[in-house]
Amino acid sequence: MSSHERYSYFIADRMVESNQPAFFRLSVCDLSLSDLSGSTPEITLQHLEIGLQSPNVSDQLAVVGSVVSSLEKYNFLWFIQKVFAKLAEAYCVGNNLLRREIVQTFKLCVEHTYQIRNGHQIGEILVNVAYCNDYVARALTLRLFGLLAHQLYEVQSIQIFINSALSSKNCDELTAAIYAASQFSRYTIEFADSVYDKIVHLLHSDEIPRAVKFASMYILQHVNVGENRHKRLMYDLEAVLCIHIADYRFAERLLRAVVKMGTKNGAFGKYIPFIILRIVTGDSGRRIKETALEYLAEFALKCPVNFGTKGLLIFQKMFSKRSSGEPFQLRNLLRAFLYAAGGACIAPLNTEQKLDVVFFCNELIDSDAFESCAAGVAAYFNLITYTKDILLKELLLKSMILNFSKAVVKFNTCEPDENCCIEVFYYFVNAIFNYWILSDKKNAFLLKFLVSTIPATKAHRFVVLNVLRKMSSLCFETMKKISSLCDIKWLEEPFELGLVYFFAPPLCETSADTASVNKLKLTAWNKYMIGLTAMNTGHFKLAADMFEIICNYKIENDQHYKWLQLLIKICQNEAALMRMNCDNNDMELSSTLIAAASCYQTVISFLQDYCEAKGSSSFSVCWCMCRMVYLQALHNISNACKYLDYSIQLDKTGNIEQCIINFTKKANNYLKIQILI
């Protein structure tokens, strides 16, 4: 007889003893173990209780293994409560094999544990195993406490047990205790503070395995001790770093945990720059120095205020102590300095500190490297923008005016570096934009310099293009100037759609023609995007030519070819409307309007069919419909002119809409006169 058959007879006997109805007994007797778990929730609970009380361990393990599928099938609150309560009771009386299976079940059903309402009661049941003499049982219990931390983090007896387990000499129990402590620390800062001393002791100890130390570092992220213990905390962590500074992996993980702790704990965060300063200026390896500066940049981005009164001045020391042959160190140092400049001067500085800040900015501008010079210019604007110290702001403004001209002269010989840090380049370009605005938008050299950075910094040209777009929106003459400075060859590699705007700017003559664009090494998609941009900015002749060139390519999809043909017709009709002048008669204007409206009607029909197949392009349909209705309205107004014996005369600009508006005003006056007569 197999184990499943023996178990079925065992269930049947228990059902008879419990005086269950006959039909219920028959349904249970004939079902195997796997079939029984697929019945009603009540039967499943009965099955679980009987299975856990079975003298056969394999039956106990099998019934615990069926809990996962049962919870997925019966996701009811009362069912979940009873299942986990029964598992907790079985955990206390079972052997370690069953306990391990129950812990695994809790791990697989961890999302269901969030629905438990009597979590403290389950914790009180489980804590009975906590102080047994079996270290395996204690380790499994600690693992289970860690999985249920969101339910048990307020239970004092469990916190005490985990705290005491951190002193265990058994590696398995200690590892489980660290896991439980790290999970509890996520929900209660007080617990993280209470175990801090033991974590530092573990990090100092030579007897603790490396993997255990790595796991304990996670707890440090949640430590939030009082201000009276911050200095001691800094000394403790620095001592551990000094001991293990040669072990890069260990030092990197500990430094990451310390920086995260400083990010969460603002009061302790002011010590982070000084910890990193001592690493950078010390005798540690190149790799850990680079990592420390990278973490410093991330910390400065998230918590610039934590650099405080003296925090900003440490950059000057780092800059002088850095390795000149390591560009990565310089890049992260400049990134951190620019981020910190946004909030570091909120605290008041004395006169000597103010001069040191200005001196460091000037030192960066005097550097031969483009990246350092750019960071110095950007730092001036960040400090001026964010500082609340009026005297420092005035000092920075005066110094900036004197040194900015020096930097401008240097830009003639110091070409932009393509490998320049994106953050430094972003702040630098925005600093030039702000200075250009302060100069009443008359500094032609700055405009020319920004345009010259487009081919030099291919990786960051989108930053320059965004700023140039803002500059062109402020002044029409600036847009024309930028368009004249751009070279059509810049479109080749890499292709940037924002650059196309300046070759076909709105309300200006295009600086790009079909022949010059066709000579470039561009894909069909790039030419299509040029055509769309030209279409949006009103250069319909260029757009139509681009679409005709694309039609010469081998297009396998008929729908794509038809769409290009429709775009060509739209551009031709819109171009015809723009060519209307005072020599055109009313008949030609009327026919041009009705032809354009008819073209949009064809496009709408095509897009509606496309929408039914693909489920998209609804916006395009609505836009074309609005344009078609508008053109039809203009056509009706044009026809009304004939009855009023009034001919619409277009001005030299060919603005049909404005001319029709002027006509309607005159037409209203004409009708009033006719009524009076």
C-alpha positions as CSV (number, residue, x, y, z in Angstrom):
1,M,0.0,0.0,0.0
2,S,1.4,3.4,-1.0
3,S,1.8,6.4,1.3
4,H,-1.0,8.3,-0.4
5,E,-3.4,5.3,0.1
6,R,-2.4,4.9,3.7
7,Y,-3.0,8.6,4.2
8,S,-6.5,8.4,2.6
9,Y,-7.5,5.6,5.0
10,F,-6.0,7.6,7.9
11,I,-8.2,10.6,6.9
12,A,-11.2,8.4,6.6
13,D,-10.7,7.0,10.1
14,R,-10.3,10.5,11.6
15,M,-13.5,11.6,9.8
16,V,-15.4,8.7,11.3
17,E,-14.1,9.5,14.8
18,S,-15.1,13.1,14.4
19,N,-18.7,12.1,13.6
20,Q,-18.8,13.7,10.1
21,P,-21.8,13.0,7.8
22,A,-21.7,9.9,5.7
23,F,-21.6,11.7,2.3
24,F,-18.7,13.8,3.6
25,R,-16.8,10.7,4.8
26,L,-17.2,9.1,1.4
27,S,-15.9,12.0,-0.5
28,V,-12.8,12.2,1.6
29,C,-12.1,8.4,1.7
30,D,-12.0,8.2,-2.1
31,L,-9.6,11.2,-2.7
32,S,-5.9,11.1,-2.7
33,L,-3.7,13.7,-1.1
34,S,-3.3,15.9,-4.1
35,D,-7.0,15.7,-5.0
36,L,-8.1,16.7,-1.5
37,S,-6.3,20.1,-1.6
38,G,-8.5,21.1,-4.5
39,S,-11.9,20.9,-2.6
40,T,-13.6,23.6,-0.5
41,P,-11.7,25.8,2.0
42,E,-13.3,24.0,5.0
43,I,-12.2,20.6,3.7
44,T,-8.8,22.0,3.0
45,L,-8.4,23.2,6.5
46,Q,-9.6,19.8,7.9
47,H,-7.1,18.2,5.6
48,L,-4.3,20.5,6.8
49,E,-5.1,19.8,10.5
50,I,-5.2,16.0,10.0
51,G,-2.1,16.0,7.9
52,L,-0.1,18.0,10.4
53,Q,-1.1,15.5,13.2
54,S,-0.1,12.5,11.1
55,P,2.7,10.4,12.7
56,N,4.3,10.0,9.2
57,V,6.8,12.9,8.5
58,S,6.4,12.5,4.8
59,D,2.7,13.1,5.1
60,Q,3.3,16.2,7.2
61,L,5.7,17.6,4.6
62,A,3.3,16.8,1.8
63,V,0.4,18.6,3.4
64,V,2.6,21.7,4.2
65,G,3.7,21.7,0.6
66,S,0.1,21.9,-0.5
67,V,-0.5,25.1,1.4
68,V,1.0,27.4,-1.3
69,S,-1.5,26.2,-4.0
70,S,-4.4,26.3,-1.4
71,L,-3.7,30.0,-0.5
72,E,-3.5,30.9,-4.2
73,K,-6.9,29.2,-4.7
74,Y,-8.7,30.4,-1.6
75,N,-7.5,33.9,-1.0
76,F,-9.9,34.6,1.9
77,L,-8.9,36.5,5.0
78,W,-10.3,34.0,7.5
79,F,-8.8,31.1,5.6
80,I,-5.3,32.8,5.6
81,Q,-5.5,33.5,9.3
82,K,-6.3,29.9,10.2
83,V,-3.8,28.4,7.8
84,F,-0.9,30.4,9.2
85,A,-2.0,29.8,12.8
86,K,-2.0,26.1,12.3
87,L,1.4,26.2,10.6
88,A,2.8,28.2,13.6
89,E,1.4,25.6,16.0
90,A,2.9,22.7,14.0
91,Y,6.2,24.6,13.9
92,C,6.4,24.5,17.7
93,V,5.8,20.8,18.1
94,G,7.5,19.5,14.9
95,N,11.0,18.5,14.1
96,N,13.6,20.6,12.2
97,L,12.7,18.9,8.9
98,L,9.1,20.1,9.2
99,R,10.2,23.5,10.5
100,R,12.4,24.0,7.5
101,E,9.5,23.1,5.2
102,I,7.2,25.6,7.1
103,V,9.8,28.4,6.8
104,Q,10.0,27.7,3.0
105,T,6.2,27.9,2.8
106,F,6.2,31.2,4.6
107,K,8.8,32.5,2.2
108,L,6.8,31.4,-0.9
109,C,3.6,32.9,0.6
110,V,5.1,36.1,2.0
111,E,2.6,38.3,0.1
112,H,-0.2,36.5,1.9
113,T,1.4,37.2,5.3
114,Y,0.6,40.9,4.9
115,Q,-3.1,40.0,5.3
116,I,-2.6,38.4,8.7
117,R,-4.5,40.3,11.4
118,N,-3.3,38.4,14.5
119,G,0.4,38.6,13.8
120,H,1.3,39.2,17.5
121,Q,-0.4,36.0,18.4
122,I,1.6,34.0,15.8
123,G,4.8,35.6,17.2
124,E,3.9,34.6,20.7
125,I,3.5,31.0,19.5
126,L,6.8,31.0,17.6
127,V,8.8,32.6,20.4
128,N,8.5,29.3,22.4
129,V,11.0,27.7,20.1
130,A,13.4,30.7,20.4
131,Y,15.2,29.7,23.6
132,C,15.5,25.9,22.9
133,N,18.9,24.2,23.0
134,D,18.9,23.3,19.3
135,Y,20.8,26.0,17.4
136,V,19.3,24.7,14.1
137,A,15.8,25.4,15.4
138,R,16.9,28.8,16.7
139,A,18.3,29.7,13.3
140,L,15.1,28.6,11.5
141,T,13.1,30.6,14.0
142,L,15.2,33.7,13.3
143,R,14.7,33.2,9.6
144,L,10.9,33.0,10.2
145,F,11.0,36.2,12.3
146,G,12.8,37.9,9.4
147,L,10.1,36.9,7.0
148,L,7.4,38.1,9.3
149,A,9.2,41.3,10.3
150,H,6.4,43.5,9.0
151,Q,4.0,41.7,11.5
152,L,6.3,41.2,14.5
153,Y,8.6,44.3,14.6
154,E,6.9,45.7,17.6
155,V,7.0,42.5,19.7
156,Q,9.6,43.3,22.4
157,S,10.3,39.6,23.3
158,I,11.3,38.9,19.7
159,Q,13.5,42.0,19.5
160,I,15.3,40.9,22.6
161,F,15.8,37.4,21.2
162,I,17.3,38.7,17.9
163,N,19.5,41.1,19.8
164,S,20.9,38.3,22.0
165,A,21.3,36.0,18.9
166,L,23.7,38.6,17.4
167,S,26.3,37.4,20.0
168,S,26.0,33.8,19.0
169,K,29.2,31.8,18.2
170,N,27.4,29.6,15.7
171,C,27.8,30.9,12.2
172,D,24.4,29.7,10.9
173,E,22.5,31.2,13.9
174,L,24.5,34.4,13.6
175,T,23.7,34.7,9.9
176,A,20.0,34.1,10.5
177,A,20.1,36.7,13.3
178,I,21.7,39.3,11.0
179,Y,19.0,38.6,8.4
180,A,16.2,39.0,11.0
181,A,17.9,42.2,12.4
182,S,18.2,43.7,8.9
183,Q,14.5,43.1,8.3
184,F,13.4,44.5,11.6
185,S,15.6,47.6,11.1
186,R,13.5,48.5,8.0
187,Y,10.5,49.0,10.3
188,T,11.9,50.4,13.5
189,I,14.9,52.7,13.8
190,E,15.0,52.2,17.6
191,F,15.9,48.5,17.0
192,A,18.6,49.4,14.5
193,D,20.1,51.8,17.1
194,S,20.0,49.1,19.8
195,V,22.0,46.6,17.7
196,Y,24.5,49.1,16.3
197,D,27.2,48.4,18.9
198,K,27.1,44.7,18.1
199,I,27.3,45.3,14.4
200,V,30.4,47.4,14.8
201,H,31.9,44.7,17.0
202,L,31.2,42.1,14.2
203,L,32.9,44.3,11.6
204,H,36.0,44.7,13.8
205,S,36.2,41.0,14.6
206,D,38.6,38.8,12.7
207,E,36.7,35.6,13.6
208,I,33.5,36.6,11.7
209,P,33.3,35.3,8.1
210,R,33.4,37.9,5.4
211,A,29.9,37.0,4.1
212,V,28.4,37.6,7.5
213,K,30.1,41.0,7.7
214,F,28.7,41.9,4.3
215,A,25.2,41.0,5.4
216,S,25.5,43.1,8.6
217,M,26.3,46.3,6.7
218,Y,22.7,46.5,5.5
219,I,21.6,47.3,9.1
220,L,23.9,50.4,9.2
221,Q,21.7,52.1,6.5
222,H,18.9,52.4,9.1
223,V,20.9,53.5,12.1
224,N,19.8,56.9,13.4
225,V,21.5,57.6,16.6
226,G,21.3,60.8,18.6
227,E,23.5,63.8,17.9
228,N,25.6,63.1,21.0
229,R,26.7,59.9,19.3
230,H,27.4,61.1,15.8
231,K,31.1,61.7,16.3
232,R,31.6,58.3,17.9
233,L,29.7,56.8,15.0
234,M,32.0,58.5,12.6
235,Y,35.1,57.3,14.4
236,D,33.8,53.8,14.7
237,L,33.1,53.5,11.0
238,E,36.3,55.2,9.9
239,A,38.3,52.8,12.1
240,V,36.6,49.8,10.3
241,L,37.4,51.4,7.0
242,C,41.0,51.9,7.9
243,I,41.4,48.3,8.9
244,H,39.8,47.0,5.7
245,I,40.8,49.7,3.2
246,A,43.0,47.3,1.2
247,D,40.0,45.0,0.7
248,Y,38.2,46.9,-2.1
249,R,35.0,44.9,-2.0
250,F,34.6,45.2,1.7
251,A,35.5,48.9,1.8
252,E,33.2,49.7,-1.1
253,R,30.2,48.0,0.6
254,L,30.9,49.6,3.9
255,L,31.3,53.1,2.3
256,R,28.0,52.6,0.4
257,A,26.2,51.7,3.6
258,V,27.7,54.8,5.4
259,V,26.7,57.1,2.6
260,K,23.1,55.8,2.6
261,M,23.0,56.2,6.3
262,G,24.1,59.8,5.9
263,T,21.5,60.4,3.2
264,K,18.7,59.2,5.6
265,N,20.1,60.8,8.7
266,G,20.6,64.5,7.9
267,A,22.4,65.3,11.2
268,F,25.0,62.6,10.5
269,G,25.3,63.5,6.8
270,K,27.5,66.5,7.5
271,Y,30.3,64.1,8.4
272,I,30.2,62.2,5.1
273,P,32.3,64.7,3.1
274,F,35.1,64.5,5.8
275,I,35.1,60.7,5.8
276,I,35.5,60.7,2.0
277,L,38.1,63.5,2.2
278,R,40.3,61.4,4.4
279,I,40.0,58.5,1.9
280,V,40.8,60.6,-1.1
281,T,43.8,62.4,0.5
282,G,45.0,59.2,2.2
283,D,47.2,56.4,1.1
284,S,44.3,54.2,-0.1
285,G,44.2,52.6,-3.5
286,R,43.2,54.3,-6.7
287,R,40.1,52.2,-7.2
288,I,38.6,53.0,-3.7
289,K,39.3,56.7,-4.2
290,E,37.4,56.7,-7.5
291,T,34.5,54.9,-5.8
292,A,34.6,57.3,-2.9
293,L,34.3,60.3,-5.2
294,E,31.5,58.7,-7.1
295,Y,29.6,58.2,-3.9
296,L,30.4,61.8,-2.9
297,A,28.8,63.0,-6.1
298,E,25.7,61.0,-5.5
299,F,25.5,62.2,-1.9
300,A,25.9,65.8,-3.0
301,L,23.1,65.4,-5.6
302,K,20.7,64.1,-2.9
303,C,21.8,66.1,0.1
304,P,23.6,69.3,-0.9
305,V,22.6,71.0,2.3
306,N,24.6,68.6,4.4
307,F,27.9,70.1,3.2
308,G,27.3,72.9,5.7
309,T,29.7,75.6,6.6
310,K,33.0,73.8,6.0
311,G,31.8,71.0,3.7
312,L,32.2,73.1,0.5
313,L,35.8,74.0,1.3
314,I,37.0,70.3,1.3
315,F,36.7,70.3,-2.4
316,Q,39.6,72.6,-2.6
317,K,41.7,70.2,-0.6
318,M,40.6,67.3,-2.7
319,F,41.3,69.2,-5.9
320,S,44.9,69.9,-4.9
321,K,45.5,66.3,-3.6
322,R,43.9,64.4,-6.5
323,S,45.9,62.4,-8.9
324,S,46.4,64.5,-12.1
325,G,46.6,61.4,-14.2
326,E,43.2,60.2,-13.2
327,P,40.4,62.0,-15.2
328,F,37.7,59.8,-13.6
329,Q,38.6,61.3,-10.1
330,L,38.5,64.8,-11.5
331,R,35.1,64.2,-13.2
332,N,33.4,62.9,-10.1
333,L,35.0,65.7,-7.9
334,L,33.6,68.4,-10.2
335,R,30.2,66.7,-10.3
336,A,30.1,66.6,-6.5
337,F,31.2,70.2,-6.3
338,L,28.5,71.5,-8.7
339,Y,25.8,69.6,-6.8
340,A,27.0,70.8,-3.5
341,A,27.2,74.4,-4.7
342,G,23.4,74.3,-4.9
343,G,22.9,74.0,-1.2
344,A,26.3,74.2,0.6
345,C,26.1,78.0,1.2
346,I,22.9,78.0,3.1
347,A,24.8,78.1,6.3
348,P,26.6,81.5,6.9
349,L,30.4,81.7,6.0
350,N,33.0,83.9,7.6
351,T,35.1,86.2,5.5
352,E,38.0,83.8,5.1
353,Q,35.7,81.0,4.0
354,K,34.0,83.3,1.5
355,L,37.3,84.1,-0.1
356,D,38.3,80.5,-0.2
357,V,35.1,79.6,-2.1
358,V,35.8,82.4,-4.7
359,F,39.5,81.4,-4.9
360,F,38.5,77.8,-5.7
361,C,36.1,78.8,-8.5
362,N,38.9,81.0,-10.0
363,E,41.3,78.1,-9.7
364,L,39.0,75.9,-11.8
365,I,38.6,78.6,-14.4
366,D,42.4,79.0,-14.7
367,S,42.8,75.3,-15.3
368,D,43.9,74.2,-18.8
369,A,41.3,71.5,-19.0
370,F,37.9,72.4,-20.6
371,E,36.0,70.4,-18.0
372,S,37.5,72.2,-15.1
373,C,37.1,75.6,-16.7
374,A,33.4,74.7,-17.5
375,A,32.9,73.6,-13.9
376,G,34.3,76.9,-12.5
377,V,31.9,78.9,-14.7
378,A,28.9,76.7,-13.7
379,A,29.8,76.8,-10.0
380,Y,29.7,80.6,-10.0
381,F,26.1,80.6,-11.2
382,N,25.0,77.8,-8.9
383,L,26.5,79.6,-5.9
384,I,25.0,82.9,-6.9
385,T,21.6,81.3,-7.5
386,Y,21.3,79.3,-4.3
387,T,23.2,81.2,-1.6
388,K,21.3,83.2,1.0
389,D,24.4,85.1,2.1
390,I,24.0,88.6,0.6
391,L,27.6,89.6,1.0
392,L,28.8,86.3,-0.5
393,K,26.4,86.8,-3.5
394,E,27.8,90.3,-4.1
395,L,31.4,89.0,-3.9
396,L,30.6,86.2,-6.3
397,L,28.9,88.5,-8.8
398,K,31.9,90.9,-8.9
399,S,34.4,88.0,-9.2
400,M,32.3,86.3,-11.9
401,I,32.2,89.4,-14.1
402,L,36.0,89.7,-14.0
403,N,36.7,86.0,-14.5
404,F,33.9,85.2,-17.0
405,S,35.7,87.4,-19.6
406,K,38.9,85.4,-18.9
407,A,37.0,82.2,-19.5
408,V,35.5,83.5,-22.7
409,V,38.9,84.3,-24.1
410,K,40.1,80.8,-23.2
411,F,37.2,79.2,-25.1
412,N,38.9,80.4,-28.3
413,T,41.9,78.1,-27.7
414,C,40.3,75.5,-25.3
415,E,38.0,73.3,-27.4
416,P,35.1,71.4,-25.7
417,D,36.0,67.9,-24.7
418,E,33.7,65.2,-26.2
419,N,34.3,63.1,-23.0
420,C,33.2,66.0,-20.7
421,C,30.9,64.9,-17.9
422,I,27.3,65.4,-18.8
423,E,26.4,67.1,-15.5
424,V,29.3,69.6,-15.8
425,F,28.5,70.4,-19.4
426,Y,24.8,70.8,-18.5
427,Y,25.5,73.4,-15.8
428,F,28.1,75.1,-17.9
429,V,25.8,75.6,-20.9
430,N,23.0,76.9,-18.7
431,A,25.5,79.3,-17.0
432,I,26.3,80.7,-20.5
433,F,22.6,81.0,-21.2
434,N,22.0,82.9,-17.9
435,Y,25.0,85.2,-18.6
436,W,23.7,85.8,-22.2
437,I,20.3,86.9,-20.7
438,L,22.1,89.2,-18.2
439,S,23.9,90.8,-21.1
440,D,20.6,91.8,-22.7
441,K,20.9,89.1,-25.4
442,K,23.6,91.1,-27.2
443,N,26.7,88.9,-26.7
444,A,27.2,87.5,-30.1
445,F,30.4,85.7,-29.2
446,L,28.6,83.5,-26.6
447,L,25.9,82.6,-29.2
448,K,28.6,81.7,-31.7
449,F,30.5,79.7,-29.1
450,L,27.4,77.7,-28.1
451,V,26.7,76.8,-31.8
452,S,30.4,75.8,-32.2
453,T,30.0,73.2,-29.4
454,I,27.4,71.2,-31.4
455,P,29.9,69.3,-33.6
456,A,32.6,69.2,-30.8
457,T,30.3,67.5,-28.2
458,K,28.3,65.0,-30.2
459,A,27.3,63.0,-27.1
460,H,25.9,66.1,-25.4
461,R,24.7,68.1,-28.3
462,F,21.1,67.8,-27.1
463,V,21.9,69.9,-24.1
464,V,23.2,72.7,-26.4
465,L,20.2,72.4,-28.7
466,N,17.7,72.7,-25.9
467,V,19.4,75.9,-24.7
468,L,19.6,77.3,-28.3
469,R,15.9,76.6,-28.7
470,K,15.2,78.6,-25.5
471,M,17.4,81.5,-26.8
472,S,15.7,81.5,-30.2
473,S,12.2,81.6,-28.6
474,L,13.2,84.8,-26.7
475,C,14.5,86.7,-29.8
476,F,13.6,86.4,-33.5
477,E,16.9,87.8,-34.6
478,T,18.7,85.2,-32.5
479,M,16.8,82.4,-34.3
480,K,18.0,83.8,-37.7
481,K,21.6,84.1,-36.4
482,I,21.7,80.5,-35.1
483,S,20.2,79.2,-38.4
484,S,22.9,81.0,-40.3
485,L,25.7,79.6,-38.1
486,C,24.6,76.0,-38.4
487,D,26.3,73.7,-40.9
488,I,24.1,71.2,-42.8
489,K,26.9,68.6,-42.5
490,W,26.2,68.4,-38.7
491,L,23.1,66.4,-39.5
492,E,25.1,63.3,-40.5
493,E,26.4,61.8,-37.4
494,P,24.7,61.5,-35.0
495,F,21.4,62.6,-36.3
496,E,19.7,65.0,-33.9
497,L,16.1,66.0,-34.6
498,G,16.4,69.2,-32.5
499,L,19.1,70.4,-35.0
500,V,16.7,70.1,-37.9
501,Y,14.6,72.9,-36.4
502,F,17.4,75.4,-37.0
503,F,17.7,74.5,-40.7
504,A,14.0,75.0,-41.3
505,P,13.0,77.6,-38.6
506,P,9.4,79.0,-38.6
507,L,8.8,82.4,-40.2
508,C,12.3,82.4,-41.6
509,E,13.8,81.2,-44.9
510,T,15.2,77.8,-44.7
511,S,19.0,77.4,-44.8
512,A,18.7,73.8,-46.1
513,D,17.7,72.9,-49.6
514,T,16.8,69.5,-51.2
515,A,20.1,69.1,-53.0
516,S,22.3,69.7,-49.9
517,V,20.2,67.4,-47.7
518,N,20.2,64.6,-50.4
519,K,24.0,64.7,-50.5
520,L,24.2,63.8,-46.8
521,K,24.6,60.2,-45.6
522,L,21.2,59.9,-44.0
523,T,18.8,57.0,-43.7
524,A,15.2,57.1,-45.2
525,W,13.9,57.5,-41.7
526,N,16.1,60.6,-41.0
527,K,14.9,62.2,-44.2
528,Y,11.3,61.4,-43.2
529,M,11.9,63.2,-39.9
530,I,13.4,66.2,-41.7
531,G,10.3,66.3,-43.9
532,L,8.0,66.2,-40.9
533,T,9.9,69.0,-39.1
534,A,9.9,71.1,-42.2
535,M,6.1,70.5,-42.5
536,N,5.6,71.6,-38.9
537,T,7.6,74.8,-39.3
538,G,5.8,75.8,-42.6
539,H,8.5,74.9,-45.1
540,F,6.2,72.8,-47.3
541,K,8.3,72.8,-50.4
542,L,11.2,71.2,-48.6
543,A,8.9,68.7,-46.9
544,A,7.3,67.7,-50.2
545,D,10.8,67.2,-51.8
546,M,11.9,65.0,-48.9
547,F,8.8,62.8,-49.2
548,E,9.3,62.4,-52.9
549,I,12.9,61.4,-52.4
550,I,11.8,58.7,-49.9
551,C,9.3,57.4,-52.4
552,N,12.2,56.5,-54.7
553,Y,13.4,54.0,-52.1
554,K,12.2,50.4,-52.2
555,I,9.1,50.5,-50.0
556,E,7.6,47.1,-49.4
557,N,4.5,48.2,-47.5
558,D,1.8,49.7,-49.7
559,Q,0.2,51.5,-46.8
560,H,3.5,53.3,-46.1
561,Y,3.8,54.4,-49.8
562,K,0.2,55.6,-49.9
563,W,0.8,57.6,-46.7
564,L,3.9,59.3,-48.3
565,Q,1.9,60.2,-51.3
566,L,-0.8,61.8,-49.2
567,L,1.8,63.8,-47.3
568,I,3.1,65.1,-50.6
569,K,-0.3,66.2,-51.6
570,I,-0.9,68.0,-48.3
571,C,2.4,69.8,-48.6
572,Q,1.7,70.8,-52.2
573,N,-1.7,72.2,-51.3
574,E,-0.4,74.1,-48.2
575,A,2.5,75.5,-50.3
576,A,-0.1,76.7,-52.9
577,L,-2.0,78.5,-50.1
578,M,1.2,80.2,-49.0
579,R,2.0,81.3,-52.5
580,M,-1.3,83.2,-52.9
581,N,-0.6,86.9,-53.4
582,C,-2.5,90.0,-54.5
583,D,-2.3,89.0,-58.1
584,N,-4.5,85.9,-57.5
585,N,-8.2,86.3,-58.2
586,D,-11.1,85.0,-56.1
587,M,-11.7,82.0,-58.3
588,E,-8.1,80.7,-57.9
589,L,-8.3,81.3,-54.1
590,S,-11.6,79.4,-53.9
591,S,-10.3,76.4,-55.9
592,T,-7.1,76.3,-53.9
593,L,-9.0,76.1,-50.6
594,I,-11.4,73.4,-51.8
595,A,-8.5,71.4,-53.2
596,A,-6.7,71.5,-49.8
597,A,-9.9,70.6,-47.9
598,S,-10.5,67.7,-50.2
599,C,-7.0,66.5,-49.7
600,Y,-7.5,66.4,-45.9
601,Q,-10.7,64.5,-46.4
602,T,-8.7,61.8,-48.2
603,V,-6.2,61.7,-45.5
604,I,-8.9,61.3,-42.8
605,S,-10.4,58.3,-44.6
606,F,-7.0,56.7,-44.8
607,L,-6.2,57.3,-41.2
608,Q,-9.6,56.1,-40.0
609,D,-9.0,52.8,-41.8
610,Y,-5.6,52.6,-40.3
611,C,-7.0,53.3,-36.8
612,E,-9.4,50.3,-37.1
613,A,-6.5,48.0,-38.0
614,K,-3.8,49.4,-35.6
615,G,-5.8,51.2,-33.0
616,S,-3.7,54.4,-33.2
617,S,-3.4,57.8,-35.0
618,S,-6.6,59.1,-33.4
619,F,-4.9,62.4,-32.7
620,S,-3.9,62.8,-36.4
621,V,-7.5,62.1,-37.4
622,C,-8.8,64.9,-35.1
623,W,-6.1,67.3,-36.2
624,C,-6.8,66.8,-39.9
625,M,-10.5,67.1,-39.3
626,C,-10.0,70.5,-37.6
627,R,-7.9,71.7,-40.5
628,M,-10.4,70.5,-43.1
629,V,-13.3,72.2,-41.3
630,Y,-11.2,75.4,-41.1
631,L,-10.4,75.4,-44.8
632,Q,-14.0,74.7,-45.7
633,A,-15.1,77.7,-43.6
634,L,-12.5,79.9,-45.4
635,H,-13.9,78.6,-48.7
636,N,-17.5,79.5,-47.7
637,I,-16.4,83.0,-46.7
638,S,-14.6,83.3,-50.0
639,N,-17.9,82.4,-51.8
640,A,-19.8,85.0,-49.7
641,C,-17.5,87.7,-51.1
642,K,-18.9,87.2,-54.6
643,Y,-22.5,88.0,-53.4
644,L,-21.3,91.1,-51.7
645,D,-19.2,92.1,-54.7
646,Y,-16.1,92.3,-52.6
647,S,-12.7,90.9,-53.8
648,I,-10.3,89.7,-51.1
649,Q,-7.0,91.4,-51.6
650,L,-4.0,89.6,-50.0
651,D,-1.1,91.7,-48.7
652,K,2.5,91.0,-49.6
653,T,2.8,88.4,-46.8
654,G,0.1,86.2,-48.3
655,N,-1.7,85.8,-45.0
656,I,-5.1,84.5,-46.1
657,E,-6.5,84.3,-42.6
658,Q,-5.7,87.9,-41.7
659,C,-7.1,89.2,-45.0
660,I,-10.4,87.3,-44.5
661,I,-10.6,88.7,-40.9
662,N,-10.2,92.2,-42.4
663,F,-12.8,91.4,-45.0
664,T,-15.4,90.3,-42.4
665,K,-15.0,93.5,-40.6
666,K,-15.6,95.5,-43.8
667,A,-18.5,93.2,-44.7
668,N,-20.2,93.8,-41.4
669,N,-20.0,97.6,-42.0
670,Y,-21.3,97.1,-45.6
671,L,-24.3,95.1,-44.4
672,K,-25.1,97.8,-41.8
673,I,-25.0,100.5,-44.5
674,Q,-27.3,98.4,-46.7
675,I,-29.8,98.0,-43.9
676,L,-29.8,101.7,-43.1
677,I,-30.4,102.4,-46.8
